[in-house]
Amino acid sequence: MFTVDRLADPAFFEENRLPAHSDHVSFADAMEMAEGVSSLRRSLDGIWSFHYARNLAARPQGFEQPDYDVSGWETIRVPAHWQMEGHGVPQYTNLTYPWDGHEVVHPGEVPQRDNPVGSYVKDFILPQGWDNAILSLQGVESAVAVYMNGQYVGYSEDSFTPSDFDLTPYLKAGVNRLALQVFRFSSGSWIEDQDFWRFSGIFREVILYTKPAIHLDDLRVTAAPIHGYQDGKLHLDMKWNSGEAHKVQIELFDAETGECCLKEEQQAEGLTSSFEAELTGVKLWSAEAPNLYRAVISVEDEAGHLFEVIPQNIGFREFRMDDGLMKLNGKRIVFKGTNRHEFDCYSGRAADPAEIEKDIIIMKQHNINALRCSHYPNSSYIYELCDRYGLYVIDETNLETHGSWMRNGKCDIVEETLPNDHEEWQDIILDRAKSMLERDKNHAAILIWSCGNESCGGKDLYVMSEYFRQADPTRLVHYENIFWDRRYNGTSDMESQMYPTVADIKKFLAEHRDKPFICCEYTHAMGNSIGGMHKYTDLTDEEPLYQGGFIWDFVDQAIWHKDRYGKDALAYGGDFGDRPNDGNFSGDGILFADRKLTTKMQDVKFNYQNFDLDVTAEQVTIHNKSLFTDTASYELHLELMLDGKTIWETTADAPHILPGESGTVSLEDLPLTNAGEETVTASLCLKEDTLWAKRGFEIAFGQGTWHVDEVEVPEPQEAVCATDFVKSARRFHYTPNMELETKPEKPLHIVHGDIDLGVRGTGFEIMFSGASGNLTSYKCNGVELIEEAPKPSFWRAPVDNDYGSRRDFMTAQWKLASL
């Protein structure tokens, strides 16, 4: 039974929560499935009654009772963070725990003075024909107690995976009252210390669903290539809510053509059953070709009565360690990735599905092939999109304890470091790993399970990694923080580090050849950055053990708000009066907070392209670095520019160049002019429309540029007005063959004053200081053009990159030189 004194106990993280299960959706029949709307599910999203209490002591008592009057309460949108709805303020910190400096709190304790509580109430009538109901909370931060019609149902803490509760024993005829009490801080808050905005509340969907008499509780799909990657083996493990005998019909369709390639029916009895089949000539799944099959599972009783229909996307692919390298379908993979927080500048982590899809499209358009879900399981929808669009995913456990072992930038492992070897924290982190794996296990896009982020090391994390290996041998396990604590080096299947230099990577791999190496975070995208990214991508071609990395971060974390003048502005840490905070350190994306592209994306797209195109006046050499794609899948577009203007272009089918090979295209028909600066751009473009771009979209390019001999500027024979000379020079720059224009004028008049020196000409007057020699005045047609004497400057305003590397300090002498 939940009581508030149990809120801080790490051993009490759930009560009466149903076992985690796959994220499949059931429909009553094929028509519902086609329309995508299930009568077996009902959304409880919308407007709820809401009470906000600033701390534990102020929370309402008895609010869960059906006769409790909530008419005087406010209302709130669900899903949403209560801080974004006017209750409390959002807080941004990197590694500092939010309560630091306000209260002295140790692991096993939670803040008392400032631990807000949100109480939610929703009345509903059970849909007609339902005799049972399951509540599914997709995301609640950080802990929730559930009540139904005045009775306690259960409790859960993991913010980022679903919590399901059986409401059936508490239902009644007519109006039912669902009451939830959400706590900002719990024991779970100690292991949710990610670098992000700190929010609270119900931020993902609230779903009510019913189970037919025979219902598929859980589905596990294993789809692997066999016979040298030519054929496929499909295996389904199914768990049922009833042991009653029933029939299961399984159909498999090619998702692209819609053709049925498998149809079988089997008898099932008991709480578990399985199905296995081999298919010839399967299309394999990869980010380059995300071929999906669609299974449809129909469940009937012995009399032929249909209970439910379940669709499931299936991708046949193999990901494993082979000869010390990570390989997908037998090929060495290179991760051209980005990290991504689940974040929107208007709604925080209450993500709009349309915005999620827009992010995936932007990634595909910029040659990003991999996504690390930092640092928690995302909305289930993003994995469905990654399956369909083609992105490799690191799915990360909701675990980070950065502030418990790092202080002021230094590793400081102490007794209170979490989870380390503390047995009392092992169950709660294993529960989070299991909840993620069971929900997400059927997504082909997920190649790697991650044990979390920046939680130091120790036995607890190693036990988690072993759980992943035992529960799912088809994927690898990732964990970066073995870098800080090597006692359990086997926690991670690959060496993973953050922000090493290319020289450091080479040095490490020269001594350690036992694991492949990735940068789970690299080329920190804050401010004017990404400039040295090519050094890392070049290394993937030079060093087989270096298999790529994930940019930090995808989108700036900033929140639209009204500033002190009532104008819309983006807010960073501290702008809401939140203390402690880490300022604008949340602004480190390759997208701006409103999803507009930064100029950094140009570098990302170029460095991540799968084809190198070397261009000369005679030919284009194409190096195909993709794993599975022939260049003949694209069109080759050629463009000739003279002095920046297009004078010729053509498009044709690209030549056949297999993955890993190179080929050339002759440019013998190129109409060169030799009349100025000539540039040839060769682009590989989509030959047909895709989910993420239209035909003609450029996916890779290369350029060659050359100049004709420069024409020397003739020396002027007569004095000219300074402004006229500038104009003439500009005209000459853009018209190389024209002769210099000059205007005859009267000789210059020089005035030698007692101190200053003056020079007058047609339309201008200049003065120099006799004391310093500096230019003190420059008038053109009587208008003064300078305020004070120009001075050389060897200094510029520092940006975040300078502060991060202390370059402002190291170059301070140049500011003095300017003075």
C-alpha positions in Angstrom: 0.0 0.0 0.0 1.4 3.4 -1.0 2.0 5.9 1.7 4.0 9.1 1.3 6.8 7.9 3.5 7.5 5.2 1.0 8.1 7.7 -1.8 11.9 7.8 -1.1 12.4 4.1 -0.7 14.3 2.8 -3.8 13.0 -0.7 -3.1 9.4 0.6 -3.5 9.1 1.6 -7.2 5.9 -0.2 -8.3 2.9 -1.8 -6.8 0.2 -3.7 -8.7 1.6 -2.7 -12.0 1.0 -5.2 -14.8 3.9 -6.9 -16.4 5.6 -4.9 -19.2 4.6 -6.1 -22.7 5.1 -5.3 -26.4 3.6 -2.2 -27.8 1.3 -3.9 -30.3 -2.2 -2.6 -30.7 -5.3 -4.8 -31.0 -8.4 -4.1 -33.2 -11.8 -5.8 -33.1 -11.7 -6.6 -36.9 -9.9 -5.9 -40.1 -12.1 -2.8 -40.9 -11.0 -1.2 -37.7 -7.4 -2.1 -38.4 -7.6 -0.5 -41.9 -9.0 2.7 -40.4 -6.5 2.7 -37.6 -9.1 3.3 -34.9 -9.7 0.5 -32.3 -12.9 0.1 -30.4 -10.9 -1.8 -27.9 -9.0 1.4 -26.9 -10.2 4.8 -25.6 -8.1 7.8 -25.1 -8.5 9.7 -21.8 -6.4 12.6 -23.1 -8.0 16.1 -22.8 -9.1 18.3 -19.9 -8.8 16.9 -16.4 -9.6 18.5 -13.0 -6.3 19.5 -11.4 -5.0 20.6 -8.0 -1.4 21.9 -7.5 0.2 21.6 -4.1 3.6 23.2 -3.5 4.8 20.4 -1.2 3.8 17.0 0.2 2.1 18.5 3.3 -0.3 20.6 1.2 -1.6 17.9 -1.1 -5.4 17.3 -0.8 -6.6 14.4 1.3 -9.5 12.2 0.2 -9.6 13.7 -3.3 -9.9 10.2 -4.8 -13.3 9.6 -3.3 -16.2 9.7 -5.8 -18.1 12.3 -3.7 -15.1 14.6 -3.4 -16.1 18.0 -4.8 -13.5 19.1 -7.4 -15.7 21.8 -9.0 -13.5 24.5 -7.4 -10.3 23.0 -8.9 -8.6 24.3 -11.9 -8.4 22.3 -15.1 -5.3 21.1 -17.0 -4.6 19.6 -20.3 -3.4 16.0 -20.5 -0.8 15.3 -21.8 1.2 18.3 -20.6 3.7 19.3 -18.0 2.2 21.2 -15.2 5.1 23.7 -15.3 4.1 24.5 -18.9 0.5 25.0 -17.8 1.2 27.8 -15.2 2.0 25.7 -12.1 5.6 26.1 -10.9 8.4 26.8 -13.3 10.5 24.6 -15.5 14.1 24.2 -14.4 17.2 23.4 -16.5 20.2 21.8 -15.0 22.8 19.6 -16.5 24.1 17.3 -13.7 23.2 19.2 -10.6 20.2 17.7 -8.8 17.3 20.2 -8.8 17.1 20.4 -5.1 20.8 21.1 -4.6 21.4 24.2 -2.4 17.8 24.2 -1.3 17.7 21.2 1.0 20.3 18.6 2.1 19.0 15.4 0.6 20.7 12.1 0.5 19.9 8.9 -1.5 16.9 7.3 0.2 15.4 10.7 0.9 13.4 13.2 -1.1 12.9 17.0 -0.7 10.2 17.9 1.8 10.0 21.6 1.6 9.8 21.9 -2.2 8.3 18.7 -3.6 5.2 19.7 -5.5 2.2 17.3 -5.9 -0.3 17.3 -8.8 -3.7 15.7 -8.2 -5.6 14.8 -11.3 -9.3 13.7 -11.5 -11.2 12.4 -14.6 -14.7 11.0 -14.6 -15.7 8.7 -17.4 -18.4 6.1 -18.4 -17.1 2.7 -19.5 -17.7 2.1 -23.2 -20.7 -0.2 -24.0 -19.8 -3.9 -24.1 -16.6 -3.6 -22.0 -16.5 -5.9 -19.0 -12.9 -5.1 -18.1 -10.6 -2.1 -18.4 -6.9 -1.6 -18.2 -5.3 1.8 -17.6 -2.1 2.5 -19.5 -0.1 5.6 -18.4 2.5 6.1 -21.2 4.6 8.7 -19.4 4.3 10.3 -15.9 7.1 12.2 -14.2 8.3 11.1 -11.7 5.9 9.0 -9.6 2.2 8.3 -9.6 -0.3 6.7 -7.3 -3.5 5.5 -8.9 -7.0 5.4 -7.4 -10.3 4.2 -8.9 -13.7 5.0 -7.4 -12.0 5.8 -4.1 -9.9 2.7 -3.9 -6.2 2.4 -4.2 -5.1 0.6 -7.4 -1.3 0.9 -7.5 1.9 2.9 -7.8 4.7 3.4 -10.3 7.9 5.5 -10.7 9.6 5.0 -14.1 8.8 8.2 -16.0 9.5 7.1 -19.5 7.9 3.6 -20.0 4.2 2.6 -19.7 2.6 1.7 -16.4 -0.5 -0.5 -16.8 -3.0 -1.1 -14.1 -6.1 -3.4 -14.0 -9.1 -1.2 -13.1 -11.6 -4.0 -13.5 -12.2 -4.9 -9.8 -13.0 -1.2 -9.1 -15.4 -0.5 -11.9 -19.1 0.3 -11.4 -22.1 1.1 -13.5 -22.4 4.7 -14.7 -19.8 7.3 -14.0 -16.4 6.1 -12.8 -13.8 8.4 -11.2 -10.1 7.9 -12.0 -7.8 9.9 -9.6 -4.0 10.2 -10.0 -1.6 11.8 -7.6 1.7 12.7 -9.2 4.8 13.5 -7.2 7.6 15.7 -8.6 10.4 14.0 -6.6 10.6 10.3 -5.6 13.4 7.8 -5.2 13.3 7.5 -9.0 14.4 11.2 -9.2 17.8 10.1 -8.0 18.3 8.1 -11.2 16.7 10.6 -13.6 19.4 13.2 -13.4 19.7 13.7 -17.2 20.9 16.9 -18.9 17.5 18.3 -19.7 14.6 20.6 -18.5 13.1 19.3 -15.3 9.4 18.9 -15.7 6.5 17.1 -13.9 3.1 15.6 -14.7 1.4 13.4 -17.2 3.2 14.2 -20.4 2.3 11.2 -22.6 -1.0 9.6 -23.5 -3.5 8.1 -21.0 -5.1 5.1 -22.6 -8.0 2.9 -21.4 -8.2 -0.5 -23.2 -10.1 -3.7 -22.8 -9.1 -7.3 -23.3 -11.4 -9.7 -25.2 -12.0 -13.1 -23.7 -9.0 -14.3 -25.7 -6.3 -11.6 -25.9 -2.7 -11.5 -27.0 -0.9 -10.1 -23.9 2.6 -10.1 -25.4 4.2 -10.7 -28.7 7.9 -11.3 -29.4 9.1 -11.3 -33.0 12.4 -12.7 -34.2 13.1 -12.2 -37.9 16.6 -13.2 -39.0 18.2 -13.7 -42.4 19.5 -17.2 -43.1 21.2 -19.1 -46.0 23.8 -16.4 -46.6 21.3 -13.5 -46.2 19.2 -14.9 -49.1 16.2 -16.2 -47.1 14.5 -15.4 -43.7 13.4 -17.2 -40.6 10.4 -15.9 -38.7 9.7 -16.8 -35.1 6.8 -15.6 -33.0 6.4 -16.1 -29.3 2.9 -15.3 -27.9 1.5 -14.9 -24.4 -2.2 -15.1 -23.9 -4.5 -13.9 -21.1 -6.5 -17.1 -21.2 -5.5 -20.8 -21.6 -8.7 -21.5 -23.5 -8.1 -23.3 -26.9 -8.3 -21.0 -29.9 -7.2 -20.5 -33.5 -4.5 -18.2 -34.6 -4.2 -17.2 -38.2 -0.9 -15.5 -39.3 -0.6 -13.7 -42.6 2.5 -11.9 -43.8 2.4 -9.2 -46.5 5.2 -7.4 -48.3 4.7 -3.8 -47.0 5.8 -2.3 -50.3 3.8 -4.3 -52.8 1.0 -5.5 -50.5 1.4 -9.1 -51.7 0.7 -11.9 -49.3 3.8 -14.1 -48.9 2.7 -16.3 -46.0 -0.7 -17.5 -44.7 -1.0 -20.2 -42.0 -3.4 -21.2 -39.3 -2.6 -23.0 -36.1 -4.4 -24.3 -33.0 -3.2 -22.8 -29.7 -3.9 -23.8 -26.1 -2.5 -22.6 -22.9 -1.0 -19.3 -21.8 1.9 -19.4 -24.4 2.3 -20.5 -28.0 4.8 -20.0 -30.8 5.0 -20.0 -34.6 7.9 -20.5 -37.0 8.3 -20.3 -40.7 11.0 -19.9 -43.3 10.6 -17.5 -46.3 12.7 -17.6 -49.5 14.1 -14.5 -51.1 13.3 -12.0 -48.3 14.1 -8.4 -48.6 16.3 -7.4 -45.7 15.8 -4.3 -43.5 18.5 -1.6 -43.2 18.5 2.2 -43.0 19.3 2.3 -46.7 16.4 0.1 -47.6 14.0 -0.2 -44.7 12.1 -3.1 -46.1 9.2 -4.1 -43.8 6.8 -6.9 -43.9 3.4 -6.6 -42.2 2.1 -9.5 -40.2 -1.6 -9.7 -39.4 -2.5 -12.0 -36.5 -6.2 -13.0 -36.2 -7.5 -14.6 -33.0 -10.7 -16.7 -33.1 -12.3 -19.2 -30.7 -13.1 -22.8 -31.8 -16.5 -21.7 -33.1 -14.8 -19.2 -35.4 -15.8 -16.1 -33.5 -13.2 -13.3 -34.1 -11.8 -11.7 -30.9 -9.1 -9.5 -32.2 -6.7 -8.6 -35.1 -3.2 -7.5 -34.4 -0.9 -5.8 -37.1 2.8 -6.0 -36.6 5.6 -4.5 -38.8 8.5 -6.9 -39.2 12.0 -6.3 -40.5 14.4 -9.1 -41.3 17.9 -8.1 -40.3 20.9 -9.4 -38.4 23.1 -7.3 -36.1 26.0 -8.8 -34.3 29.7 -8.7 -33.5 31.8 -10.4 -36.1 35.6 -10.5 -36.2 35.6 -7.7 -33.6 33.4 -5.4 -35.7 29.7 -4.5 -35.5 28.0 -5.7 -38.6 24.6 -5.3 -40.0 23.6 -8.1 -42.4 27.2 -9.1 -42.7 28.5 -5.6 -43.5 30.6 -3.3 -41.2 28.2 -0.6 -40.1 29.1 3.1 -39.6 26.9 5.1 -37.3 26.2 8.6 -38.8 24.2 9.5 -35.8 22.7 12.2 -33.6 21.5 12.2 -30.0 17.9 13.5 -29.6 16.1 14.6 -26.5 12.3 14.3 -26.6 11.7 18.0 -26.6 9.5 20.8 -28.1 9.9 24.5 -27.5 6.2 24.9 -26.9 5.2 21.7 -25.1 8.4 20.3 -23.5 8.4 16.5 -23.6 4.7 16.3 -24.4 5.6 15.6 -28.0 3.3 16.2 -30.9 3.4 13.1 -33.2 3.6 15.3 -36.3 6.7 17.0 -34.8 8.3 13.7 -34.1 7.8 12.6 -37.7 9.2 16.0 -38.9 12.4 15.3 -36.9 12.8 11.9 -38.6 12.3 13.4 -42.0 15.0 16.1 -41.3 17.4 13.4 -40.2 16.9 11.4 -43.4 17.3 14.5 -45.6 20.6 15.2 -44.0 22.1 11.7 -44.3 21.8 11.0 -40.6 21.3 7.2 -40.3 21.3 6.6 -36.6 19.5 7.9 -33.5 20.5 7.6 -29.8 17.4 8.2 -27.7 19.1 10.2 -25.0 18.7 9.4 -22.2 15.5 7.5 -21.8 13.0 5.5 -23.8 11.1 7.8 -26.1 7.5 7.8 -27.1 6.7 4.4 -28.8 5.8 6.2 -32.0 9.4 7.2 -32.8 10.5 3.6 -33.0 7.7 2.8 -35.5 8.9 5.8 -37.6 12.5 4.6 -37.4 11.3 1.2 -38.7 9.5 2.8 -41.6 11.9 5.5 -42.6 15.1 3.6 -41.8 17.2 4.7 -38.9 19.5 2.7 -36.6 18.5 3.2 -32.9 20.3 3.0 -29.6 17.4 2.6 -27.1 18.5 3.9 -23.7 17.4 2.9 -20.3 15.9 5.7 -18.2 19.0 6.0 -15.9 21.4 8.8 -15.1 23.0 9.7 -11.8 25.5 12.3 -13.0 25.3 14.5 -10.0 26.0 11.7 -7.6 29.6 11.1 -8.8 30.8 14.2 -10.7 31.2 17.6 -9.1 32.6 20.7 -10.8 33.7 18.7 -13.8 35.7 16.1 -11.8 35.0 12.5 -11.2 34.3 12.1 -7.4 33.2 8.6 -6.7 31.9 8.4 -3.1 29.7 6.2 -1.0 26.6 7.9 -2.2 27.5 7.4 -5.9 24.5 5.6 -7.6 23.9 2.9 -8.5 27.4 1.6 -8.1 27.4 -1.7 -6.1 24.4 -0.8 -4.0 22.1 -3.8 -3.9 19.1 -1.7 -2.8 19.2 0.1 -6.2 19.7 -3.0 -8.4 16.0 -3.9 -8.7 14.8 -0.5 -9.6 17.3 -0.1 -12.5 16.7 -3.7 -13.7 13.0 -2.9 -13.7 13.6 0.1 -16.0 15.7 -2.0 -18.3 13.0 -4.7 -18.5 10.2 -2.2 -19.1 12.1 -0.7 -22.1 13.1 -4.1 -23.6 9.6 -5.6 -23.3 7.9 -2.6 -24.9 10.4 -2.0 -27.7 11.7 -5.5 -28.5 9.9 -5.9 -31.9 11.3 -2.8 -33.6 13.8 -3.7 -36.3 15.4 -0.3 -36.1 16.7 -0.9 -32.5 20.1 -2.4 -32.8 21.6 -1.7 -29.4 20.3 -1.6 -25.8 22.0 1.0 -23.6 22.3 0.7 -19.9 21.7 4.4 -19.4 23.9 7.4 -19.4 26.6 8.9 -17.1 25.9 6.8 -14.1 29.5 5.8 -13.4 30.1 2.1 -13.1 29.8 -0.8 -10.8 28.2 -4.2 -10.3 24.6 -3.0 -10.7 25.2 -1.8 -14.2 27.0 -5.0 -15.2 24.1 -7.1 -14.0 21.8 -4.9 -16.2 24.0 -5.5 -19.2 23.9 -9.3 -18.6 20.1 -9.1 -18.4 20.0 -7.5 -21.8 22.3 -10.2 -23.3 20.2 -13.0 -21.8 16.8 -11.6 -22.6 17.7 -10.6 -26.2 20.8 -12.2 -27.9 19.9 -10.5 -31.2 21.2 -7.1 -30.1 24.4 -5.6 -28.5 24.7 -3.7 -25.3 26.1 -0.2 -24.9 27.4 1.8 -21.9 29.8 4.7 -22.0 30.7 5.2 -18.4 33.1 2.2 -18.2 35.5 5.0 -19.3 35.3 6.3 -15.7 35.2 3.0 -13.9 36.9 0.0 -15.5 36.1 -2.5 -12.8 33.3 -4.1 -15.0 34.7 -3.4 -18.4 32.4 -6.1 -19.9 29.4 -4.0 -19.2 29.6 -2.6 -22.8 30.1 -4.6 -25.9 31.8 -1.7 -27.6 34.1 1.0 -26.3 32.1 4.2 -26.1 33.4 7.6 -25.2 32.3 11.2 -25.2 34.2 14.0 -26.9 37.6 12.4 -27.4 39.8 14.1 -30.0 40.6 12.1 -33.2 44.2 11.8 -31.9 42.9 10.4 -28.7 40.8 7.8 -30.5 43.8 6.7 -32.6 46.0 6.5 -29.5 43.4 4.4 -27.7 42.9 2.0 -30.6 46.6 1.6 -31.0 46.7 0.0 -27.6 43.2 -1.6 -27.3 42.0 -3.7 -30.3 39.5 -5.9 -28.4 36.4 -3.8 -29.1 35.1 -1.5 -31.7 34.9 2.2 -30.8 32.0 4.7 -31.1 31.5 8.2 -29.8 28.1 8.1 -28.2 28.4 11.9 -28.0 30.8 14.0 -30.1 31.2 17.3 -32.0 29.2 19.2 -29.4 26.9 21.4 -31.5 26.6 24.4 -29.2 27.1 27.8 -30.8 29.2 28.1 -33.9 30.5 24.5 -34.0 30.7 21.3 -36.1 33.8 22.7 -37.8 36.1 19.8 -37.2 33.5 17.1 -37.8 35.2 15.9 -41.0 38.1 14.6 -39.0 35.9 12.1 -37.3 34.0 11.0 -40.4 37.3 10.6 -42.3 38.5 8.4 -39.5 35.6 5.9 -40.1 37.2 5.3 -43.6 40.7 5.0 -42.2 40.2 2.9 -39.0 37.9 -0.1 -39.2 37.5 -0.3 -35.4 36.1 3.3 -35.3 32.5 2.9 -36.3 31.1 6.4 -36.0 29.3 8.5 -33.5 26.3 10.5 -32.4 26.3 14.3 -32.5 25.3 16.1 -29.4 22.5 17.3 -29.8 19.7 17.4 -32.4 17.6 20.3 -31.3 18.2 23.3 -29.0 16.3 22.9 -25.7 14.7 26.3 -25.3 11.2 27.3 -24.3 9.1 30.0 -25.9 7.8 32.5 -23.3 7.0 36.1 -22.8 10.0 38.2 -21.8 10.0 41.2 -19.5 8.7 43.4 -22.3 5.8 41.0 -23.2 7.5 39.8 -26.4 7.9 36.2 -27.5 11.4 35.0 -26.7 13.3 31.8 -26.2 14.1 31.0 -22.6 17.1 29.0 -21.3 18.1 27.9 -17.8 17.6 30.7 -15.2 15.1 32.7 -17.3 12.2 31.4 -15.2 14.0 32.2 -11.9 15.0 28.5 -11.7 17.9 27.9 -9.3 20.2 26.1 -9.7 20.5 26.1 -13.4 23.0 25.7 -16.2 22.1 28.7 -18.4 22.1 28.3 -22.1 24.0 25.1 -22.0 20.7 23.5 -23.2 21.2 25.2 -26.6 23.4 22.7 -28.3 21.4 21.5 -31.3 22.0 21.2 -35.0 18.4 22.5 -35.2 17.2 25.7 -33.5 14.5 25.2 -30.9 11.7 26.0 -33.4 13.1 23.3 -35.7 14.6 25.7 -38.2 17.8 24.5 -39.7 21.1 25.9 -38.4 23.9 26.4 -40.9 25.7 23.5 -39.1 23.4 21.1 -40.9 25.2 21.8 -44.2 28.4 20.2 -42.7 26.4 17.4 -41.1 24.8 16.5 -44.4 28.1 16.6 -46.4 30.2 14.7 -43.9 27.5 12.0 -43.5 26.9 11.4 -47.2 27.4 7.8 -48.3 29.1 8.8 -51.6 32.2 10.8 -52.2 32.3 12.6 -55.6 35.7 13.9 -56.8 35.2 16.3 -59.7 37.8 17.5 -62.3 37.3 19.1 -65.7 37.7 15.7 -67.3 35.7 13.3 -65.0 33.7 12.6 -61.9 35.0 9.8 -59.7 32.3 8.3 -57.4 33.3 6.3 -54.3 30.3 4.3 -53.0 30.6 4.1 -49.2 27.1 2.7 -48.6 26.5 -0.8 -47.4 23.8 -2.1 -49.7 23.0 0.6 -52.3 24.1 0.6 -56.0 24.6 4.2 -57.3 22.4 3.2 -60.2 19.5 3.8 -57.7 20.1 7.5 -58.1 20.3 10.1 -60.9 23.5 12.0 -61.6 23.0 15.8 -62.0 25.8 17.9 -63.5 25.9 21.7 -63.4 28.4 24.1 -64.9 28.7 27.6 -63.4 30.7 30.5 -64.8 31.5 33.2 -62.2 28.7 31.9 -60.0 26.0 31.7 -62.7 24.6 28.4 -64.1 25.3 28.2 -67.9 24.7 24.4 -68.4 23.2 21.4 -66.7 22.1 17.9 -67.4 20.6 14.9 -65.6 21.1 11.2 -66.4 21.0 7.8 -64.6 23.9 7.3 -62.4 26.3 4.5 -63.3 26.3 1.1 -61.7 28.8 1.3 -58.8 28.5 -1.4 -56.2 28.8 -0.7 -52.4 32.5 -0.4 -51.5 33.6 0.3 -55.0 34.5 3.3 -57.1 33.8 4.3 -60.7 34.2 7.3 -63.1 31.9 9.3 -65.4 33.6 11.1 -68.3 32.9 14.8 -68.7 34.1 14.9 -72.3 30.9 16.8 -73.4 31.3 19.5 -70.7 31.1 22.9 -72.5 34.0 24.7 -70.8 34.4 28.4 -71.6 37.8 29.3 -70.1 36.3 32.7 -69.6 36.5 33.0 -65.8 35.9 31.0 -62.6 34.3 27.7 -63.6 32.6 25.3 -61.2 31.3 21.9 -61.9 28.9 20.4 -59.3 28.1 16.7 -59.5 25.1 15.5 -57.5 23.5 12.2 -56.8 19.7 12.8 -56.5 16.7 10.6 -55.7 15.4 8.9 -58.8 11.9 8.6 -57.4 9.8 9.9 -54.4 10.5 8.5 -51.0 8.7 8.9 -47.6 11.2 11.7 -46.7 11.9 13.5 -50.0 10.7 14.0 -53.6 12.4 12.9 -56.7 15.4 15.1 -57.5 16.4 15.7 -53.9 20.2 15.8 -53.6 21.7 13.2 -51.2 25.4 13.7 -52.1 27.5 16.1 -54.1 31.1 17.1 -55.0 32.5 20.1 -56.7 35.5 21.0 -58.8 36.6 24.7 -59.4 39.2 26.3 -61.5 40.2 29.7 -62.8 41.5 31.3 -66.0 44.6 33.4 -65.7 44.0 36.7 -63.8 43.9 39.9 -65.8 46.2 42.5 -64.2 44.7 45.8 -63.1 46.3 48.7 -65.0 47.8 51.4 -62.8 45.7 54.7 -62.9 47.5 57.4 -64.9 45.7 60.3 -63.2 44.4 61.0 -59.8 40.9 59.7 -59.1 38.3 60.2 -56.4 38.6 57.5 -53.8 34.9 56.5 -54.1 35.1 56.4 -57.9 38.2 54.1 -57.7 36.3 51.7 -55.4 33.4 51.6 -57.9 35.8 51.0 -60.8 37.5 48.2 -58.9 34.2 46.6 -58.1 33.1 46.8 -61.8 36.5 45.3 -62.8 36.1 42.4 -60.3 32.9 41.2 -61.8 33.9 42.0 -65.5 37.5 40.8 -65.9 38.0 41.9 -69.5 36.9 45.6 -69.1 39.5 48.4 -68.8 39.8 50.5 -65.7 37.6 53.6 -65.8 39.1 56.8 -64.4 37.9 60.3 -64.1 40.3 63.2 -64.6 40.2 65.7 -61.8 42.0 68.6 -60.2 45.2 67.8 -58.3 44.9 67.1 -54.6 45.2 70.0 -52.2 47.4 69.3 -49.1 47.1 71.5 -46.0 50.0 71.5 -43.6 48.5 72.8 -40.3 50.5 73.5 -37.1 49.6 70.1 -35.8 47.2 68.3 -38.2 47.5 67.5 -41.9 44.6 67.8 -44.3 44.1 66.5 -47.8 41.3 67.7 -50.1 40.2 66.4 -53.4 37.0 66.3 -55.5 34.2 65.5 -53.2 36.3 64.4 -50.2 38.4 65.8 -47.3 40.7 63.8 -45.1 42.5 64.8 -41.8 45.4 63.1 -40.0 46.5 63.9 -36.4 50.0 65.3 -36.3 50.5 63.9 -32.8 49.6 60.3 -33.4 49.5 60.0 -37.2 45.9 58.5 -36.9 43.2 59.3 -39.4 40.8 61.6 -37.5 38.3 62.7 -40.2 37.1 61.5 -43.6 34.4 63.5 -45.3 32.7 62.5 -48.5 30.6 65.3 -50.1 30.6 67.0 -46.7 29.4 64.0 -44.7 31.7 62.8 -41.9 32.2 59.0 -42.2 34.2 58.2 -39.0 33.4 58.8 -35.4 37.0 58.3 -34.2 40.3 57.2 -35.4 40.3 53.6 -36.7 42.4 51.2 -34.7 43.5 47.6 -35.4 41.5 45.0 -33.5 42.8 41.5 -32.9 39.9 40.5 -30.8 36.2 39.5 -31.3 33.4 38.8 -28.9 33.7 35.3 -27.4 31.1 32.7 -28.2 30.1 29.6 -26.2 32.8 27.5 -27.9 35.5 29.9 -26.7 34.2 29.8 -23.1 34.0 26.0 -23.2 37.6 25.6 -24.3 38.8 28.7 -22.3 40.1 30.2 -25.5 39.0 33.6 -24.3 41.5 33.3 -21.5 44.3 31.8 -23.6 44.1 34.6 -26.2 43.6 37.5 -23.8 46.9 39.1 -24.8 45.4 39.9 -28.2 42.8 42.0 -26.6 45.5 44.0 -24.9 47.4 44.3 -28.2 44.3 45.9 -29.7 44.5 48.6 -27.0 
